[in-house]
Amino acid sequence: MSTAPEVAGAEAALALVAPENRDPPPIPEMPHPPRGFHASMAGYRATPLRDAPRAARRLGVGEVLVKDESERLGLPSFKVLGASWAVYRALVEHLGATLQEIPSFERLREELARARPLALAASTDGNHGRAVAHMAALLGLEARIYVPADMVAARIAAIEREGASVTVVDGGYDAAVARSAEDAGPSCLVISDTSWPGYERVPAWVIEGYSTIFAEIDEALARAGRAEPDIVVVPIGVGALAAAAVRHYRSPGAHRPLLVGVEPTSAACVLESMAAGHIITLKHPQTSIMAGLNCATPSLIAWPLVSRGIDVYVAVPDAYVAEATRLLSADGIVAGECGAAGLAALTALAADGHLADDPHLARAREALALGADARVLLLSTEGATDPEAYRRTVGS
Ligand SMILES: Cc1ncc(COP(=O)(O)O)c(C=O)c1O
């Protein structure tokens, strides 16, 4: 790993290496993989898997591959994969039909004529709500989206451009989640990406929806004749995407890379829950520039997978994001703050000054064994979702 100096004045990253002898989570088979449905949506194509040689040099590893989710079904983040599958499943159920009877997006739109007026409600720290609003617009449904008080204007405007009504809730992401849940009723379906007691099926579909990302990665590697990664780095908000990664890479017979979960230090609800041994809710406000990761409570249904399937949990300070964004930009990849989180976390671990007196960081670095042979796969989960901030960071 490079000996580049740590970011001046940055707080230290946090890390936790999972105990070695945890039970692996039992992974049930997915009865209906969502890929076929996604492929039935206009504009579907697999997102690119890109080489990032500058990032690889910075980390001193053999190869960095980036799954680039900056353009996914017309939106700048991966989230529409989960939102679209969950909306589809919830609507098919609402119509009293089976998946076989409504096998495609077009068919769903036709069948919905008999169900209107109907609304979709969601809470969001940006991308999920925009994706639900986008789906509602495509399907001719109303969308009601609830957002935390500190959401930047650009993200609210992007949701409104999808035709949704946006309500700013007094509080953080958890407050927005609670408010959206109140809308549930016969003429409004709540499509949340997080779960709580009694609300588990829709967020389980969201997790399933993300499986398309990993199916595409496997295909792209096989097509190019490239080796599987040793390390897969996943950003974590409530943990739904990380749960999908665990599902994929810990299924029987799957290739088993080391899985690294990354959160901001100000919103490290999964790392703190791991340290506590159970789900906790952070008491302080979540203020990271990695807006999509600003979550205070892990998702109830993601937790069993995330707590038993991720190998190394890292919390990264915001100060490391800008350099990671610029590195990825130099490699031709537009990564928003959450997209750059994985590379930021690995560079933070490389910051020697903090390692000297922190045994957890040293253990994490040892577990990762980043070296000249290591093959790293980063999930860059969003493009420039706050375009002004992106321009300030990369300078163009
Ligand atoms: C861009 C981006 N990356 C990663 C995540 C984290 O996903 P999850 O909340 O499923 O952990 C989010 C969540 O909103 C996001 O918007």
The ligand as an SDF file (V2000), in Angstrom:
LIG
                    3D

 16 16  0  0  0  0  0  0  0  0999 V2000
  -25.7430    6.0280   -3.5530 C   0  0  0  0  0  0  0  0  0  0  0  0
  -26.0010    5.0980   -2.4390 C   0  0  0  0  0  0  0  0  0  0  0  0
  -25.0710    4.1860   -2.1290 N   0  0  0  0  0  0  0  0  0  0  0  0
  -25.2530    3.3100   -1.1290 C   0  0  0  0  0  0  0  0  0  0  0  0
  -26.4050    3.3310   -0.3650 C   0  0  0  0  0  0  0  0  0  0  0  0
  -26.5350    2.3560    0.7530 C   0  0  0  0  0  0  0  0  0  0  0  0
  -27.5250    1.4110    0.5360 O   0  0  0  0  0  0  0  0  0  0  0  0
  -28.2700    0.7290    1.7710 P   0  0  0  0  0  0  0  0  0  0  0  0
  -29.1060    1.8000    2.4230 O   0  0  0  0  0  0  0  0  0  0  0  0
  -29.0280   -0.3600    1.1610 O   0  0  0  0  0  0  0  0  0  0  0  0
  -27.2110    0.2560    2.7110 O   0  0  0  0  0  0  0  0  0  0  0  0
  -27.4000    4.2650   -0.6520 C   0  0  0  0  0  0  0  0  0  0  0  0
  -28.6360    4.3090    0.1150 C   0  0  0  0  0  0  0  0  0  0  0  0
  -29.4740    5.1620   -0.0440 O   0  0  0  0  0  0  0  0  0  0  0  0
  -27.1910    5.1760   -1.7090 C   0  0  0  0  0  0  0  0  0  0  0  0
  -28.1170    6.0910   -2.0350 O   0  0  0  0  0  0  0  0  0  0  0  0
  1  2  1  0
  2  3  1  0
  2 15  2  0
  3  4  2  0
  4  5  1  0
  5  6  1  0
  5 12  2  0
  6  7  1  0
  7  8  1  0
  8  9  2  0
  8 10  1  0
  8 11  1  0
 12 13  1  0
 12 15  1  0
 13 14  2  0
 15 16  1  0
M  END
$$$$
